[in-house]
Structures are given as C-alpha cells and as structure tokens.
Amino acid sequence: MKNKRQLFALILMVIICGSLLTPTYAHVTNSNNIYDDIEFSPAKEAIVELRALNIIPYEGGSGLFKPQNKLTRSDLAFWAGSLTAPDATQMERNELEQFILNQGQLQTLEGNATLEDIISVYWKGNLPVSEELDQEFTREQFSSWMMEHIHTVVDGASLFERIGVTQGPSGIIEKVESETVTEEQSKYHIYYIYVDGQRYPLNNHPKIIGGSTDLTIWEGKELEESWLDPESEEPKLSFLKLKEGEMSLSEIASETDQQHQQMDKEAAPATSQDASFWSKINTGHIIIAAALIVLVGLIAWLFSGKKINRSL
C-alpha cells in the first residue's frame, strides 16, 4: 500500500512537471483572436494591419477593441506616442500622452479626436484631404481611414515608409518550418516560410489575414502580401496576408480556436504602459501557479506518508 501510494504520487509529479514545459503556439494573431469584439466589424482587417504597424499598440486589459466607440484624444495621443516616442517601450501611458502634447501635435487630451487631430499627430498637419476636419471618428472608422491613407506620399515619403516597414515576399509558400524555443517555464514555436527558395523567419508576434494561426498548414498556399519588421536585427516577417479564398472560413476558425484555448492574448512588450499587475497575469501564469501548488501538496503528502509509516 505504501509503495503504491508513493508510486502514484511520483507519477503525478512527473506529469505535472512535464506539463509546465508543454510546447505552445507562437503568438500568431488574426482578426479572429486579436480582439474579442471585432468579428463583425467592417474594419477588422484594417485593425489587424494597424496592429502590425504598431499604429494601434498593444494594451493590457480585457481584450476588447471597442470598435464603435469614439476615438478620444487621450487614446490618439497614447497610440501616436507609442509609435513615435524614441523610448516608447520604456514609457507609461501618461508619459506617451505628454510626449505628444509637448510636440505641439495636440493641444489637449480632453474630448474626442477630430480628423484634424489625426492629421496633426501622424502627418504634422500636412496631409491634404477634402473631408471636414472637425469630424469625429469611431475607432473602427479611424482604422479604415488610416489604411486608405497609409501609402499617401507627404513630404517625400508615406507613413508606411516612415514607420520603416518594407514589403516582404509574395507568391506560393513552398515550405513551412518551425523550431521550439524555451523561455523560462514555457516553450513556443518560431516559424519560417520559404518563398521562391528563400527562407524568411517570422517575428514573435506576427499578424495575419486570411489564414489560420497554425502556420504549418500554409504550405502550398499563395501569399498575397507580407511586411518585414523594421526593428529586428535580422529581417523578420511581421505581417502576412494570404490570397483571398486560399483557406475556408472553417479552416481559419477551427485552428484559431485551438490556439485561442492554449494561449492568452499577445504578450505585452517590456513596458508598464497602462497595465496594472493583474492585467499582466494571463492564463498560462495561473495554470503554472496551480500546477506548482498541486506539486508542493503531493510532495508534502508523500513525505507525511513516510513519517506516518515510520511511526507505525
């Protein structure tokens, strides 16, 4: 009885320790899992693209984009500061907002953002438009409008070019490779794709349109567009868009749902921007903590059993 009890405890301990290092998916996001409330938004692809460009930055919290809410000047300043401030990743939200105010690109953080405000913070007021400058946008309207003007050349360069993003490969994806990387107590996959015989790595948080978040099923599919991340020492793909119809909606949804169950929203960058302690705790942390508690309990149970048996 004693041996069976100890054997059972040891088996459970091995299983728990193994589960803490179970490989997970990379932080690949598409319009199905990047936010919980944009499934029916007409701007969902634009929202994914703006996230890839960091025009809409990561925000800790509930995972809601609130597409039909009006874009406030406070949000606009935070977004623009996250994109343009030299040390943005080391700055708090209020510091990023203040940076935009100090640049003279906004006069106040009060109220809703207007088209004039948007042109001021991203184009220094130099983008010519025919629309009313005092009109306000919802967050999804802002997303669609920005993607309509992202390639407009102003003062010799488009906003897309000034961000530093460059066009990546397009064509048939001949091969997909992945390797597992260990970080602390978790593992995740890094992906590589081959197009025209050239190998391209993906960055840690690629955004995709028209495809499953499981990139292993992308082989043989046609890549319509991709972007290379300007901040990587080695050029890495930060955005990939499959040609329309390359994957069915059911393929995209089923694979994305599997990943969504195994990972939390994209991990936050190394910054404390607008994130409380609790907003940084994700599902993976909770699972690991629970497993460790059970593991400690099993060890205590095992050794208490030994003491009891000795006393008998």
TAGI-V524434 format. One record per residue. N is the residue number from 0. RES is the residue in one small letter. SS is DSSP state (@ for helix, = for strand, . for the rest). D_LAST is the distance of its C-alpha to the last C-alpha in whole Angstrom. Layout:
BEGIN
n & res & ss & d_last
N & RES & SS & D_LAST
N & RES & SS & D_LAST
END
This chain:
BEGIN
n & res & ss & d_last
0 & m & . & 14
1 & k & @ & 12
2 & n & @ & 15
3 & k & @ & 17
4 & r & @ & 16
5 & q & @ & 17
6 & l & @ & 20
7 & f & @ & 21
8 & a & @ & 21
9 & l & @ & 22
10 & i & @ & 25
11 & l & @ & 26
12 & m & @ & 26
13 & v & @ & 29
14 & i & @ & 31
15 & i & @ & 31
16 & c & @ & 32
17 & g & @ & 34
18 & s & @ & 36
19 & l & @ & 36
20 & l & . & 39
21 & t & . & 40
22 & p & = & 44
23 & t & = & 46
24 & y & . & 50
25 & a & . & 52
26 & h & . & 54
27 & v & . & 57
28 & t & = & 58
29 & n & . & 61
30 & s & . & 63
31 & n & . & 60
32 & n & . & 57
33 & i & . & 59
34 & y & . & 59
35 & d & . & 58
36 & d & . & 61
37 & i & . & 64
38 & e & . & 64
39 & f & . & 67
40 & s & . & 69
41 & p & . & 72
42 & a & . & 71
43 & k & @ & 68
44 & e & @ & 69
45 & a & @ & 71
46 & i & @ & 68
47 & v & @ & 66
48 & e & @ & 69
49 & l & @ & 69
50 & r & @ & 65
51 & a & @ & 66
52 & l & . & 68
53 & n & . & 66
54 & i & . & 69
55 & i & . & 66
56 & p & . & 63
57 & y & . & 60
58 & e & . & 59
59 & g & . & 55
60 & g & . & 54
61 & s & . & 54
62 & g & . & 56
63 & l & . & 59
64 & f & . & 63
65 & k & . & 65
66 & p & . & 68
67 & q & . & 70
68 & n & . & 69
69 & k & = & 72
70 & l & . & 72
71 & t & = & 72
72 & r & @ & 73
73 & s & @ & 70
74 & d & @ & 68
75 & l & @ & 71
76 & a & @ & 71
77 & f & @ & 67
78 & w & @ & 68
79 & a & @ & 71
80 & g & @ & 69
81 & s & @ & 66
82 & l & @ & 69
83 & t & @ & 71
84 & a & . & 70
85 & p & . & 69
86 & d & . & 66
87 & a & @ & 65
88 & t & @ & 61
89 & q & @ & 61
90 & m & . & 62
91 & e & . & 61
92 & r & @ & 63
93 & n & @ & 65
94 & e & @ & 66
95 & l & @ & 67
96 & e & @ & 69
97 & q & @ & 71
98 & f & @ & 72
99 & i & @ & 74
100 & l & @ & 75
101 & n & @ & 76
102 & q & . & 78
103 & g & . & 80
104 & q & . & 79
105 & l & . & 78
106 & q & . & 80
107 & t & . & 77
108 & l & . & 73
109 & e & . & 74
110 & g & . & 75
111 & n & = & 75
112 & a & . & 76
113 & t & = & 80
114 & l & @ & 81
115 & e & @ & 83
116 & d & @ & 80
117 & i & @ & 78
118 & i & @ & 81
119 & s & @ & 81
120 & v & @ & 78
121 & y & @ & 78
122 & w & @ & 81
123 & k & . & 83
124 & g & . & 85
125 & n & . & 87
126 & l & . & 86
127 & p & . & 89
128 & v & . & 88
129 & s & . & 90
130 & e & . & 88
131 & e & . & 88
132 & l & . & 86
133 & d & . & 85
134 & q & . & 83
135 & e & = & 79
136 & f & . & 77
137 & t & = & 73
138 & r & @ & 71
139 & e & @ & 71
140 & q & @ & 75
141 & f & @ & 74
142 & s & @ & 72
143 & s & @ & 75
144 & w & @ & 78
145 & m & @ & 76
146 & m & @ & 76
147 & e & @ & 80
148 & h & @ & 81
149 & i & . & 78
150 & h & . & 81
151 & t & . & 84
152 & v & = & 85
153 & v & = & 86
154 & d & . & 87
155 & g & . & 87
156 & a & = & 83
157 & s & = & 81
158 & l & @ & 78
159 & f & @ & 76
160 & e & @ & 78
161 & r & @ & 77
162 & i & @ & 73
163 & g & . & 74
164 & v & . & 72
165 & t & = & 74
166 & q & = & 74
167 & g & . & 72
168 & p & . & 73
169 & s & . & 74
170 & g & = & 74
171 & i & = & 72
172 & i & = & 68
173 & e & = & 68
174 & k & = & 64
175 & v & = & 61
176 & e & = & 58
177 & s & = & 55
178 & e & = & 53
179 & t & = & 49
180 & v & = & 49
181 & t & = & 46
182 & e & = & 46
183 & e & . & 43
184 & q & . & 40
185 & s & = & 42
186 & k & = & 45
187 & y & = & 48
188 & h & = & 51
189 & i & = & 55
190 & y & = & 58
191 & y & = & 61
192 & i & = & 64
193 & y & = & 67
194 & v & = & 70
195 & d & . & 73
196 & g & . & 71
197 & q & = & 70
198 & r & = & 66
199 & y & = & 66
200 & p & = & 62
201 & l & = & 61
202 & n & = & 60
203 & n & = & 57
204 & h & = & 58
205 & p & = & 61
206 & k & = & 62
207 & i & = & 64
208 & i & = & 66
209 & g & . & 67
210 & g & . & 64
211 & s & . & 60
212 & t & . & 58
213 & d & . & 56
214 & l & @ & 59
215 & t & @ & 58
216 & i & @ & 60
217 & w & . & 63
218 & e & . & 64
219 & g & . & 68
220 & k & . & 68
221 & e & = & 71
222 & l & = & 71
223 & e & = & 73
224 & e & = & 73
225 & s & = & 70
226 & w & = & 70
227 & l & = & 69
228 & d & = & 67
229 & p & . & 69
230 & e & . & 66
231 & s & . & 64
232 & e & . & 65
233 & e & . & 65
234 & p & . & 67
235 & k & = & 65
236 & l & = & 65
237 & s & = & 64
238 & f & = & 66
239 & l & = & 67
240 & k & = & 69
241 & l & = & 69
242 & k & . & 72
243 & e & . & 73
244 & g & . & 71
245 & e & . & 69
246 & m & . & 66
247 & s & . & 66
248 & l & @ & 65
249 & s & @ & 62
250 & e & @ & 61
251 & i & @ & 61
252 & a & @ & 59
253 & s & @ & 56
254 & e & @ & 55
255 & t & @ & 56
256 & d & @ & 53
257 & q & @ & 51
258 & q & @ & 51
259 & h & @ & 51
260 & q & @ & 48
261 & q & @ & 46
262 & m & . & 48
263 & d & . & 49
264 & k & . & 53
265 & e & . & 54
266 & a & . & 52
267 & a & . & 54
268 & p & . & 56
269 & a & . & 55
270 & t & . & 57
271 & s & . & 56
272 & q & . & 59
273 & d & . & 58
274 & a & . & 54
275 & s & . & 52
276 & f & . & 48
277 & w & @ & 47
278 & s & @ & 50
279 & k & @ & 49
280 & i & . & 45
281 & n & . & 46
282 & t & @ & 43
283 & g & @ & 42
284 & h & @ & 41
285 & i & @ & 39
286 & i & @ & 37
287 & i & @ & 36
288 & a & @ & 35
289 & a & @ & 33
290 & a & @ & 32
291 & l & @ & 30
292 & i & @ & 29
293 & v & @ & 27
294 & l & @ & 26
295 & v & @ & 24
296 & g & @ & 22
297 & l & @ & 21
298 & i & @ & 20
299 & a & @ & 18
300 & w & @ & 17
301 & l & @ & 16
302 & f & @ & 14
303 & s & @ & 13
304 & g & @ & 11
305 & k & @ & 10
306 & k & @ & 9
307 & i & @ & 6
308 & n & @ & 5
309 & r & @ & 5
310 & s & @ & 4
311 & l & . & 0
END
